[in-house]
Amino acid sequence: MILLDGKSTAAAIQERLSQQVHMLQVSGGKVPHLAVILIGDDPASHTYVAAKLKACQEVGFQSTLMQYANIREAALLRHIEQVNEDPTIDGLIVQLPLPQHVDVQEIIYHIRPEKDVDGFHPMNYGCMARNLPAHVPATPLGILALLDHYQIETSGKHCVIVGRSRTVGAPLSILMSRNSDPGNATVTLCHSHTQHLDQLTRQADILVAAVGQPRLITAGMVKEGAVVIDVGITRESDTTRKLGYRLLGDVDFAQVAPRCSYITPVPGGVGPMTIAALLSNTLRVAQNQVYVPS
Ligand code: GUN
């Protein structure tokens, strides 16, 4: 079994990104600039945003945090409009989840597609599905980069994805089935209405778990020699830890790992790759390499 080390892979990508930032500047270009909107007090969202801002600093990006305890939808839309019109800002993400009174789709719809470095806007989503230039959501993009880094063959393989979220499962199902490399897989997308989940997961050459349900995937659900990608990251109270919690993936790692050819750890697997992918998307905007019709 080989551990898919997202931490060191992401560090190598970030090292390349900082060199590219330097080259952009010496050739008279701009410093890439990411704006992040964070609303509410969800502890996990605060942790993720802090990690994204720290990574910006590490690679030499400028970043701006726009943080609100609460905000009306109309005011949020005005802030997004300001960022859309601000030529110094290359990328904008609105950290999800949003408070219940805010219509997520409406918010995403208002981000200018070119600056939508999360790739959630329908224009980016549609272009991605058609294999046209687009921002691709960071977590799926990070997973593809990890598979690519470890030279894991995806063509002709059966990829079973558990979870159809906007951020991970749904876009990954499109990317893995596209005519590209990584891609060209036969994809099964499982969700809460799927029957006989274990029968499907056992067929997977590549199994991706992205549900947010600790230990959902047990040894009996995994084929011998499978590649297992664990996107789950749930906090479980643990008073013996300094932070008061520990992070659990969707995969019962101790049980499942011995059966795998490759497996991602949690933490240190998909998480760091997501951040590296977000930075890559933002750099491409600063380099003027993205054309997304808006
Ligand atoms: N919440 C969980 N994952 C993500 C992500 O990739 N982007 C944003 N904006 N919010 C998230």
Residues whose N, C-alpha, C, O or C-beta is under 5 A from the ligand:
A	BS01	GUN	I93 V94 Q95 L96 P97 D118 A138 T167
